[in-house]
Amino acid sequence: MAYTHEGMSPKAVRTEASRVNGNPIVSRAIEAGRAAQEREKRRNGANRARGIISRLEALADSEDQPGAVRVSALKILAQEAGMLATTSKLEVTTKNPESESETLAELENTLREAFEETG
C-alpha cells in the first residue's frame, strides 16, 4: 500500500515524513534511491560527453566542413584530452636564415630552449 498525503496540512506532511524517515528500513531505502539517482546522473553525463566528443570527431574528420570548423573541433578535442593545458609564447629574434639547413637548425634550437623552459 502506498503512503498518501492527501488531506494533510504541509506541517503534518513534514512531521510525518520526519517520523517515517526515522525508520532504519525507510532511511536505507531512501539512501539507496538517492545513490541510484546519482549513478544514473553520472551515467547520463558520461553518455552525453561521449556523444559530444563523437560529434566533434566527426566534424574534425569531415572534408565537407570548412577548415575553421575542423580546426575548432580539433582544438576542443585537444583541450578535452589535456593536450592544451599549458601554453607558452615563443618569440624569434634572430635574423632570417640563409638556407634550409640553417632554418632547421634554428628551429631545433628554439624548440630545445622552449622545452627546457617548460621542463
TORKOL-4160 file (C-alpha; in steps of 0.2 Angstrom, whole numbers, padded with zeros to 4 digits, m for minus):
119
<pt num="1" X="0000" Y="0000" Z="0000"/>
<pt num="2" X="0007" Y="0017" Z="m0005"/>
<pt num="3" X="0008" Y="0031" Z="0008"/>
<pt num="4" X="m0003" Y="0046" Z="0003"/>
<pt num="5" X="m0003" Y="0064" Z="0010"/>
<pt num="6" X="m0020" Y="0069" Z="0004"/>
<pt num="7" X="m0030" Y="0079" Z="0016"/>
<pt num="8" X="m0014" Y="0083" Z="0027"/>
<pt num="9" X="m0008" Y="0100" Z="0030"/>
<pt num="10" X="0010" Y="0105" Z="0025"/>
<pt num="11" X="0016" Y="0104" Z="0043"/>
<pt num="12" X="0008" Y="0087" Z="0046"/>
<pt num="13" X="0017" Y="0081" Z="0030"/>
<pt num="14" X="0034" Y="0087" Z="0036"/>
<pt num="15" X="0031" Y="0079" Z="0053"/>
<pt num="16" X="0025" Y="0063" Z="0046"/>
<pt num="17" X="0040" Y="0062" Z="0034"/>
<pt num="18" X="0052" Y="0065" Z="0048"/>
<pt num="19" X="0044" Y="0051" Z="0058"/>
<pt num="20" X="0044" Y="0039" Z="0044"/>
<pt num="21" X="0062" Y="0043" Z="0039"/>
<pt num="22" X="0067" Y="0038" Z="0057"/>
<pt num="23" X="0063" Y="0020" Z="0052"/>
<pt num="24" X="0080" Y="0012" Z="0048"/>
<pt num="25" X="0072" Y="0002" Z="0034"/>
<pt num="26" X="0064" Y="0018" Z="0026"/>
<pt num="27" X="0080" Y="0028" Z="0028"/>
<pt num="28" X="0091" Y="0015" Z="0020"/>
<pt num="29" X="0078" Y="0013" Z="0005"/>
<pt num="30" X="0079" Y="0032" Z="0003"/>
<pt num="31" X="0098" Y="0032" Z="0003"/>
<pt num="32" X="0098" Y="0018" Z="m0009"/>
<pt num="33" X="0086" Y="0028" Z="m0020"/>
<pt num="34" X="0097" Y="0043" Z="m0020"/>
<pt num="35" X="0113" Y="0033" Z="m0024"/>
<pt num="36" X="0104" Y="0026" Z="m0039"/>
<pt num="37" X="0099" Y="0043" Z="m0045"/>
<pt num="38" X="0117" Y="0049" Z="m0043"/>
<pt num="39" X="0123" Y="0034" Z="m0053"/>
<pt num="40" X="0110" Y="0037" Z="m0066"/>
<pt num="41" X="0115" Y="0056" Z="m0067"/>
<pt num="42" X="0134" Y="0051" Z="m0069"/>
<pt num="43" X="0130" Y="0038" Z="m0082"/>
<pt num="44" X="0119" Y="0051" Z="m0092"/>
<pt num="45" X="0133" Y="0064" Z="m0090"/>
<pt num="46" X="0146" Y="0052" Z="m0097"/>
<pt num="47" X="0135" Y="0046" Z="m0111"/>
<pt num="48" X="0132" Y="0064" Z="m0116"/>
<pt num="49" X="0151" Y="0068" Z="m0115"/>
<pt num="50" X="0154" Y="0053" Z="m0126"/>
<pt num="51" X="0141" Y="0059" Z="m0139"/>
<pt num="52" X="0148" Y="0077" Z="m0139"/>
<pt num="53" X="0166" Y="0070" Z="m0142"/>
<pt num="54" X="0159" Y="0059" Z="m0156"/>
<pt num="55" X="0151" Y="0073" Z="m0165"/>
<pt num="56" X="0167" Y="0084" Z="m0163"/>
<pt num="57" X="0177" Y="0070" Z="m0170"/>
<pt num="58" X="0165" Y="0068" Z="m0185"/>
<pt num="59" X="0166" Y="0087" Z="m0188"/>
<pt num="60" X="0185" Y="0086" Z="m0187"/>
<pt num="61" X="0186" Y="0072" Z="m0199"/>
<pt num="62" X="0173" Y="0079" Z="m0212"/>
<pt num="63" X="0180" Y="0085" Z="m0228"/>
<pt num="64" X="0163" Y="0094" Z="m0231"/>
<pt num="65" X="0166" Y="0106" Z="m0216"/>
<pt num="66" X="0176" Y="0122" Z="m0218"/>
<pt num="67" X="0194" Y="0122" Z="m0212"/>
<pt num="68" X="0190" Y="0133" Z="m0197"/>
<pt num="69" X="0176" Y="0122" Z="m0191"/>
<pt num="70" X="0188" Y="0107" Z="m0192"/>
<pt num="71" X="0202" Y="0116" Z="m0183"/>
<pt num="72" X="0190" Y="0122" Z="m0169"/>
<pt num="73" X="0184" Y="0104" Z="m0167"/>
<pt num="74" X="0202" Y="0098" Z="m0166"/>
<pt num="75" X="0206" Y="0112" Z="m0153"/>
<pt num="76" X="0191" Y="0107" Z="m0142"/>
<pt num="77" X="0196" Y="0089" Z="m0143"/>
<pt num="78" X="0214" Y="0093" Z="m0139"/>
<pt num="79" X="0208" Y="0103" Z="m0124"/>
<pt num="80" X="0197" Y="0089" Z="m0118"/>
<pt num="81" X="0212" Y="0077" Z="m0119"/>
<pt num="82" X="0223" Y="0089" Z="m0109"/>
<pt num="83" X="0235" Y="0092" Z="m0123"/>
<pt num="84" X="0232" Y="0111" Z="m0122"/>
<pt num="85" X="0233" Y="0113" Z="m0103"/>
<pt num="86" X="0248" Y="0124" Z="m0104"/>
<pt num="87" X="0254" Y="0136" Z="m0117"/>
<pt num="88" X="0270" Y="0146" Z="m0120"/>
<pt num="89" X="0274" Y="0161" Z="m0130"/>
<pt num="90" X="0288" Y="0159" Z="m0142"/>
<pt num="91" X="0297" Y="0174" Z="m0149"/>
<pt num="92" X="0310" Y="0173" Z="m0163"/>
<pt num="93" X="0323" Y="0187" Z="m0163"/>
<pt num="94" X="0336" Y="0181" Z="m0174"/>
<pt num="95" X="0340" Y="0186" Z="m0192"/>
<pt num="96" X="0332" Y="0177" Z="m0206"/>
<pt num="97" X="0342" Y="0161" Z="m0210"/>
<pt num="98" X="0350" Y="0159" Z="m0227"/>
<pt num="99" X="0347" Y="0141" Z="m0231"/>
<pt num="100" X="0335" Y="0127" Z="m0227"/>
<pt num="101" X="0348" Y="0119" Z="m0215"/>
<pt num="102" X="0350" Y="0135" Z="m0206"/>
<pt num="103" X="0331" Y="0136" Z="m0204"/>
<pt num="104" X="0330" Y="0118" Z="m0197"/>
<pt num="105" X="0345" Y="0121" Z="m0185"/>
<pt num="106" X="0337" Y="0137" Z="m0179"/>
<pt num="107" X="0320" Y="0128" Z="m0176"/>
<pt num="108" X="0328" Y="0114" Z="m0167"/>
<pt num="109" X="0337" Y="0126" Z="m0155"/>
<pt num="110" X="0321" Y="0136" Z="m0152"/>
<pt num="111" X="0311" Y="0120" Z="m0148"/>
<pt num="112" X="0325" Y="0114" Z="m0137"/>
<pt num="113" X="0325" Y="0130" Z="m0127"/>
<pt num="114" X="0306" Y="0130" Z="m0126"/>
<pt num="115" X="0306" Y="0113" Z="m0119"/>
<pt num="116" X="0320" Y="0117" Z="m0107"/>
<pt num="117" X="0310" Y="0131" Z="m0100"/>
<pt num="118" X="0294" Y="0121" Z="m0098"/>
<pt num="119" X="0303" Y="0105" Z="m0092"/>
